[in-house]
Amino acid sequence: MITRGKALQILRDEGCSEKVIAHCIAVSEHAAEIAEKLVASGRSVDVELVTIGGLLHDLGRCRTHGIDHAVVGADMAMQLGLDPLVVNIIKKHIGAGITIEETKELALPEDDYIPFTLEEKIVAHADNFTSGDTRITMTELMEKMKKRHFTEESIARVIALAEEIGIY
């Protein structure tokens, strides 16, 4: 696993803006806190993976700010030889995931982008509750999603993920 410093260097080397990097740091810190709380409650979570995955989740934003930034970032991470577990966190962090059916509507490569591992879910959850470098409430998140015209199905997945993680 790469270090926190190396992850930040990758973001800078690939051309991510300081605003994106600040967001990634905030998501990583939030995700690590969630992971540590879950570990303290007896759950098995790789806190280091969550920390690094949180830092790199928006790697693709150095090339695009579209919904495809997750796919672009995952491809970049693979090309950089990063751990496949980190690649999957990057790929599956949008909302509470994207189904194969939704990929067609969003013009993404047909694949399943639903977070599966607890670490993937934690990073997606932390990202949902971080706007810029600020944590937001469930009410604020719901308002943001409705303004951006997220589907009811997508909103329901975000709520279900928050309930599953149990920390929001």
C-alpha positions in Angstrom: 0.0 0.0 0.0 1.3 3.5 -0.8 1.7 6.1 1.8 -0.5 9.2 2.4 2.4 11.4 1.1 2.7 9.3 -2.1 -1.1 9.5 -2.7 -1.0 13.3 -2.4 2.0 13.4 -4.7 0.1 11.4 -7.3 -2.8 13.9 -7.1 -0.4 16.8 -7.7 1.7 15.0 -10.3 -1.4 14.2 -12.3 -2.6 17.8 -12.2 -5.4 17.9 -9.7 -6.3 21.4 -8.5 -5.7 22.4 -4.9 -9.5 22.5 -4.5 -9.8 18.9 -5.5 -6.9 17.9 -3.3 -8.5 19.7 -0.3 -11.7 17.7 -1.0 -9.8 14.4 -1.2 -8.1 15.1 2.1 -11.4 15.9 3.8 -13.0 12.8 2.4 -10.0 10.7 3.5 -10.1 12.1 7.0 -13.9 11.5 7.3 -13.6 8.0 5.9 -10.7 7.2 8.3 -12.8 8.4 11.3 -15.7 6.2 10.2 -13.4 3.2 9.7 -11.9 3.7 13.1 -15.3 3.9 14.7 -16.4 0.7 13.0 -13.2 -1.0 14.1 -13.9 0.1 17.7 -17.3 -1.4 17.4 -15.8 -4.7 16.4 -16.1 -4.5 12.6 -13.1 -5.6 10.4 -12.0 -2.6 8.3 -8.7 -1.8 6.6 -8.3 1.8 7.9 -5.1 2.3 5.7 -7.0 1.2 2.6 -9.9 3.6 3.4 -7.4 6.5 4.1 -5.6 6.0 0.8 -8.8 5.3 -1.2 -10.3 8.4 0.2 -7.3 10.5 -0.9 -7.3 9.1 -4.4 -11.1 8.7 -5.0 -11.2 11.8 -7.2 -8.0 11.2 -9.1 -9.9 11.4 -12.4 -11.0 15.0 -11.7 -7.6 16.1 -13.0 -8.9 15.1 -16.4 -12.7 15.5 -16.2 -15.4 16.8 -13.8 -18.1 14.7 -15.4 -19.6 11.6 -13.9 -17.0 9.6 -15.8 -14.3 10.9 -13.5 -14.6 7.7 -11.5 -13.9 5.6 -14.6 -11.1 7.9 -15.8 -9.6 7.8 -12.3 -9.7 4.1 -12.0 -8.0 3.7 -15.4 -5.3 6.2 -14.3 -4.8 4.3 -11.0 -4.4 1.0 -12.9 -1.9 2.6 -15.3 0.0 3.8 -12.2 0.1 0.2 -10.9 -1.9 1.0 -7.8 -3.5 -1.7 -5.6 -6.6 -3.1 -7.3 -8.5 -2.5 -4.0 -7.7 1.2 -4.3 -8.7 1.1 -8.0 -12.1 -0.3 -7.1 -12.7 2.4 -4.4 -12.0 5.0 -7.1 -14.3 3.3 -9.6 -17.2 2.8 -7.2 -17.3 6.0 -5.1 -20.0 7.9 -7.0 -23.2 8.3 -4.8 -23.9 4.9 -3.6 -22.8 3.3 -6.9 -24.2 3.1 -10.4 -26.0 0.0 -11.7 -25.3 -1.6 -15.0 -28.6 -0.3 -16.2 -27.8 3.3 -15.2 -24.4 3.1 -17.1 -26.3 3.1 -20.4 -28.2 6.3 -19.5 -25.0 8.0 -18.3 -22.9 6.9 -21.3 -20.4 5.0 -19.0 -18.7 1.8 -19.9 -21.2 -1.0 -19.1 -20.1 -2.3 -15.7 -21.3 -2.6 -12.1 -20.2 0.4 -10.1 -21.9 -0.5 -6.9 -19.6 -0.5 -3.8 -19.3 -4.0 -2.5 -16.6 -4.1 0.2 -16.9 -2.2 3.4 -14.0 0.0 2.5 -15.6 0.9 -0.8 -18.8 1.7 1.0 -17.1 3.9 3.6 -15.3 6.0 1.0 -18.5 6.5 -1.0 -20.3 7.4 2.1 -17.7 9.9 3.3 -17.7 11.5 -0.2 -21.4 11.8 -0.1 -21.3 13.7 3.2 -18.4 16.0 2.1 -19.0 19.1 -0.1 -15.8 20.7 -1.0 -13.8 20.3 2.2 -16.8 20.6 4.5 -19.0 17.9 6.0 -22.7 18.2 5.3 -25.8 16.8 7.0 -28.3 14.3 5.5 -30.7 17.2 4.9 -28.1 19.1 3.0 -27.1 16.0 1.0 -30.7 15.3 0.0 -31.2 19.0 -1.1 -28.0 18.8 -3.2 -29.0 15.5 -4.8 -32.5 16.8 -5.7 -31.1 20.0 -7.2 -28.8 17.8 -9.4 -31.8 15.7 -10.5 -30.6 12.4 -9.0 -33.1 9.6 -9.5 -35.2 8.4 -6.7 -33.4 5.0 -7.0 -30.1 6.7 -6.6 -31.2 8.8 -3.6 -32.6 5.6 -2.0 -29.2 3.9 -2.4 -27.4 6.8 -0.7 -29.9 6.6 2.2 -29.5 2.8 2.5 -25.7 3.1 2.4 -25.8 5.8 5.2 -28.1 3.5 7.2 -25.8 0.5 6.6 -22.7 2.4 7.6 -24.6 3.8 10.6 -22.6 7.0 10.9 -23.9 10.2 9.4 
